[in-house]
Amino acid sequence: MNEATPRDQHAGRDHGSDPHAGHKRHEAGGGHGPPGVQDQHAGHDQHEGHSPEMFKAKFWLSFVLTLPVVFWSAHIQELLGYRAPA
């Protein structure tokens, strides 16, 4: 059982005084990933084809389906001091 730990793997490397020396490229590009990738997503903030009514309907459906799960949850029953019918 002679497995190297992450600390052992980095022991022989010289990191210098700046622990973020390898991350300077983020400052120049302004973000993670190749230059220009963020520009490709420029027009996607409009949610084309999605209406507020669709989101509202999905919210209410999720809310209604969540109520019985919360009502019969053992933790909620204990917290609020009631027993749901079995």
Stockholm file with secondary structure:
# STOCKHOLM 1.0

chainA/1-86         MNEATPRDQHAGRDHGSDPHAGHKRHEAGGGHGPPGVQDQHAGHDQHEGHSPEMFKAKFWLSFVLTLPVVFWSAHIQELLGYRAPA
#=GR chainA/1-86 SS CCCCCHHHHTTTCCCCSCTTGGGHHHHHHSSSSSTTTGGGGTTTTSCTTCCHHHHHHHHHHHHHHHHHHHHTCHHHHHHHTCCCCC
#=GC SS_cons        CCCCCHHHHTTTCCCCSCTTGGGHHHHHHSSSSSTTTGGGGTTTTSCTTCCHHHHHHHHHHHHHHHHHHHHTCHHHHHHHTCCCCC
//
